[in-house]
Amino acid sequence: MNLTVRDAARRLGVSPSLVYDWCRRHLLTHFRFARPGKRGKILIPDDALGEFVERFKVSPETAPSPVRLKHIRQ
């Protein structure tokens, strides 16, 4: 199933402009259907959205260790 930019944004809880930015920067796999010189329509495969989200998943195993700042008294 393919999602529109608005559907993908709604599913992730972000703005459509952020999804457009990810597409523009080629971070999110998508299809663009348009004539030359036109913006056209962007469709995002459902599985591509899932893969995109997995790339940014932070878990206790992958999270960086906390940094202690020396100039802050505790």
C-alpha positions in Angstrom: 0.0 0.0 0.0 1.2 3.5 -0.8 0.7 6.5 1.5 0.3 10.1 0.6 2.6 12.6 2.3 -0.3 13.7 4.6 -1.1 10.1 5.5 2.6 9.4 6.3 2.9 12.5 8.4 -0.3 11.6 10.3 1.0 8.1 11.0 4.3 9.4 12.3 2.8 12.4 14.2 4.9 14.9 12.3 4.1 17.8 9.9 3.7 17.1 6.1 6.4 19.7 5.5 8.9 17.5 7.4 7.9 14.5 5.3 8.4 16.6 2.1 11.8 17.6 3.4 12.8 14.0 4.0 11.7 13.2 0.4 13.6 16.2 -1.0 16.7 15.1 0.8 16.2 11.5 -0.4 16.1 10.2 3.2 12.7 8.6 2.7 12.0 6.3 -0.3 9.1 7.6 -2.4 7.7 7.7 -5.9 7.0 11.0 -7.6 4.5 11.0 -10.4 4.7 14.2 -12.5 5.2 15.7 -15.9 8.5 17.5 -16.5 8.5 20.9 -14.7 5.6 19.9 -12.5 5.6 19.0 -8.8 3.2 16.1 -9.2 2.2 13.6 -6.5 4.4 11.9 -4.0 3.5 8.4 -2.8 5.4 6.6 0.0 5.4 2.8 0.1 4.1 1.6 3.5 7.1 -0.7 4.0 9.5 2.1 3.1 8.0 4.2 5.9 8.5 1.3 8.4 12.2 0.9 7.3 12.7 4.7 7.6 11.4 4.6 11.2 13.5 1.6 12.1 16.7 3.5 11.0 16.0 6.1 13.7 15.0 3.7 16.5 16.8 4.3 19.7 16.9 1.5 22.3 18.9 1.1 25.5 21.5 -1.0 23.6 22.0 1.7 20.9 21.6 4.8 23.0 24.8 6.8 23.7 25.9 6.8 27.3 25.0 9.9 29.3 27.7 12.7 29.2 28.6 14.3 32.5 29.3 18.0 32.2 32.2 18.9 34.5 31.2 22.6 34.9 27.8 21.7 36.5 27.9 21.1 40.2 25.9 18.2 41.5 
